[in-house]
């Protein structure tokens, strides 16, 4: 019928799931479960690169950022304690950054030089790792509530504060100064899990997935 989208089918060489789009939505990255990921150009409808991403990269929680004239994408991993950084100008792995254990959420903001990742899929679920986007290195580990699940960092719209879920019953939403890493407030909640800043999403903030 007129006015309806016509779906297009693009055959690929492997089964892919968990997707991430680049900033202008010309490319999509998608991971398989056998240790590879492909980059698909949506205009050409063909693969333009293969990336060695083993474990279970969680592309859907990835972020992008610019540093040194390059565009980067970073992704946590559900089975391995690391964050993988991909150079999107060359479609190559730029760094693998060790974390205390597998994590689910990675977040940042254009107004901070740091990216925060949890390790909620591991025994070290109480530990957050803070990564310097300028050096592609982990610079700090933060435990707000020892022994409890510290997870899913989300930033305020100005990037000034990081909001951390303490995923317990009862739990908390902890507000942390993103520059000093000091706790400034805590709100009691019952096992807060997913929380998403709508402003950051709709304005396509580079520190969150879209």
C-alpha positions as CSV (number, residue, x, y, z in Angstrom):
1,X,0.0,0.0,0.0
2,X,1.2,3.5,-0.7
3,X,2.9,5.2,2.3
4,X,4.1,2.0,3.8
5,X,7.8,1.0,4.1
6,X,9.0,-1.7,1.9
7,X,11.4,-4.0,3.8
8,X,14.6,-5.0,2.0
9,X,16.4,-8.3,2.6
10,X,20.2,-8.4,2.6
11,X,21.7,-11.9,2.7
12,X,24.7,-12.2,5.0
13,X,27.3,-14.9,5.6
14,X,26.5,-15.6,9.2
15,X,23.7,-15.3,11.8
16,X,24.1,-11.9,13.6
17,X,22.4,-10.4,16.6
18,X,22.9,-7.5,19.0
19,X,23.3,-4.4,16.8
20,X,24.8,-0.9,17.0
21,X,24.5,1.9,14.5
22,X,27.2,4.5,13.8
23,X,26.5,8.2,14.3
24,X,25.0,8.9,10.8
25,X,23.2,5.5,10.6
26,X,25.1,4.5,7.5
27,X,26.7,1.4,9.1
28,X,25.5,-1.2,11.5
29,X,27.7,-3.4,13.6
30,X,26.4,-6.8,14.5
31,X,27.9,-9.7,16.5
32,X,27.6,-13.4,16.1
33,X,28.0,-15.9,18.9
34,X,31.1,-17.5,17.4
35,X,33.6,-14.7,18.1
36,X,33.1,-12.4,15.1
37,X,31.2,-9.2,14.2
38,X,30.5,-7.7,10.9
39,X,30.1,-4.1,9.8
40,X,27.3,-3.7,7.2
41,X,27.0,-0.6,5.0
42,X,23.3,0.0,4.8
43,X,23.4,2.0,1.6
44,X,25.5,-0.6,-0.3
45,X,23.8,-3.4,1.6
46,X,27.0,-5.3,2.0
47,X,29.6,-6.2,4.5
48,X,32.5,-3.8,4.7
49,X,34.5,-5.2,7.6
50,X,34.8,-8.2,9.9
51,X,35.8,-7.6,13.6
52,X,37.3,-10.2,16.0
53,X,34.9,-9.9,18.9
54,X,34.8,-13.1,20.9
55,X,32.8,-13.8,24.1
56,X,29.5,-12.0,23.9
57,X,29.9,-8.3,23.1
58,X,26.9,-6.3,24.1
59,X,26.8,-3.9,21.2
60,X,23.4,-2.6,22.2
61,X,24.9,-1.0,25.3
62,X,27.8,0.5,23.4
63,X,28.9,4.2,23.1
64,X,30.7,6.4,20.6
65,X,33.2,9.1,21.2
66,X,35.8,11.2,19.3
67,X,39.5,11.4,20.3
68,X,42.6,12.4,18.4
69,X,40.7,12.9,15.1
70,X,39.2,9.4,15.2
71,X,35.7,8.1,15.8
72,X,35.5,5.3,18.3
73,X,32.9,2.8,19.4
74,X,33.2,0.9,22.7
75,X,31.3,-2.1,23.9
76,X,31.1,-4.2,27.1
77,X,31.1,-8.0,27.0
78,X,28.6,-10.3,28.7
79,X,31.0,-13.2,29.0
80,X,34.5,-11.6,29.3
81,X,35.9,-9.0,31.6
82,X,36.8,-6.3,29.1
83,X,35.6,-3.4,27.1
84,X,36.5,-3.4,23.4
85,X,37.2,-0.2,21.6
86,X,36.7,-0.1,17.8
87,X,38.2,2.6,15.5
88,X,35.2,3.3,13.2
89,X,37.4,5.2,10.7
90,X,39.5,2.0,10.0
91,X,37.1,-0.6,11.3
92,X,39.8,-2.1,13.5
93,X,40.0,-3.0,17.2
94,X,41.9,-0.2,18.9
95,X,42.0,-1.5,22.4
96,X,40.8,-4.2,24.8
97,X,40.5,-2.7,28.3
98,X,40.4,-5.2,31.2
99,X,37.6,-5.0,33.8
100,X,36.9,-7.0,37.0
101,X,34.4,-9.1,35.2
102,X,31.7,-9.3,32.5
103,X,29.4,-6.2,32.4
104,X,26.2,-5.2,30.8
105,X,26.1,-1.4,30.6
106,X,28.6,1.1,29.3
107,X,27.9,4.8,29.5
108,X,29.6,8.2,29.0
109,X,28.7,11.7,27.9
110,X,30.3,14.3,25.6
111,X,31.0,16.6,28.5
112,X,33.1,14.1,30.4
113,X,36.4,12.4,29.4
114,X,35.4,9.2,31.2
115,X,33.3,6.1,30.4
116,X,31.8,4.0,33.1
117,X,31.1,0.2,32.9
118,X,29.7,-2.2,35.4
119,X,30.7,-5.8,36.1
120,X,27.2,-6.9,37.1
121,X,27.5,-10.3,35.3
122,X,30.3,-11.4,37.6
123,X,31.2,-12.0,41.3
124,X,32.7,-8.5,41.2
125,X,29.2,-7.0,40.6
126,X,29.8,-4.3,43.2
127,X,32.7,-2.7,41.2
128,X,32.5,0.0,38.5
129,X,35.4,0.6,36.2
130,X,36.1,4.1,34.9
131,X,37.9,4.4,31.6
132,X,39.7,7.5,30.3
133,X,38.6,8.0,26.7
134,X,41.7,10.0,26.0
135,X,44.1,7.2,26.8
136,X,41.8,4.2,26.3
137,X,42.9,2.9,29.8
138,X,41.1,2.1,33.0
139,X,42.0,4.8,35.5
140,X,39.8,4.0,38.5
141,X,37.6,1.4,40.1
142,X,34.6,2.5,42.2
143,X,32.5,0.6,44.7
144,X,29.7,2.6,46.1
145,X,28.0,-0.2,48.0
146,X,30.4,-3.1,48.8
147,X,28.8,-6.6,48.2
148,X,25.8,-5.2,46.3
149,X,25.2,-4.9,42.6
150,X,26.4,-1.5,41.3
151,X,25.1,-1.3,37.8
152,X,23.7,0.7,34.9
153,X,25.3,4.1,35.0
154,X,23.3,6.8,33.3
155,X,24.3,10.5,32.9
156,X,22.3,13.6,33.5
157,X,21.6,15.7,30.4
158,X,24.6,18.0,31.1
159,X,27.0,15.2,32.0
160,X,27.6,16.6,35.4
161,X,26.3,13.6,37.4
162,X,26.4,9.8,37.0
163,X,23.4,7.9,38.2
164,X,24.2,4.4,39.5
165,X,21.6,1.7,40.2
166,X,22.1,-0.4,43.4
167,X,20.2,-3.4,42.1
168,X,19.0,-4.9,45.4
169,X,15.8,-5.2,47.4
170,X,15.8,-2.7,49.0
171,X,18.2,-0.7,46.7
172,X,19.2,2.8,45.8
173,X,19.8,5.2,43.0
174,X,23.1,6.8,43.8
175,X,24.1,10.2,42.4
176,X,27.8,10.6,41.8
177,X,29.7,13.8,40.8
178,X,31.2,12.7,37.4
179,X,34.3,14.9,37.8
180,X,35.3,14.0,41.4
181,X,33.6,10.5,41.6
182,X,32.2,11.5,45.0
183,X,28.7,10.5,46.1
184,X,26.4,13.5,46.4
185,X,23.0,11.9,47.0
186,X,21.2,8.5,47.3
187,X,17.5,7.8,46.7
188,X,15.9,4.6,48.2
189,X,14.3,2.4,45.6
190,X,13.3,-1.2,45.2
191,X,15.8,-2.9,42.9
192,X,16.2,-0.2,40.3
193,X,17.5,-1.7,37.0
194,X,17.0,0.0,33.6
195,X,16.8,3.8,33.6
196,X,17.3,5.8,30.5
197,X,17.8,9.6,29.9
198,X,15.2,10.5,27.3
199,X,17.0,13.8,26.4
200,X,20.3,12.0,25.9
201,X,18.6,9.5,23.7
202,X,16.6,11.8,21.4
203,X,19.5,14.2,21.0
204,X,21.8,11.3,20.1
205,X,24.3,11.9,22.9
206,X,27.5,10.1,22.0
207,X,27.7,8.6,25.5
208,X,24.6,6.4,25.1
209,X,23.2,3.9,22.6
210,X,20.4,4.9,20.3
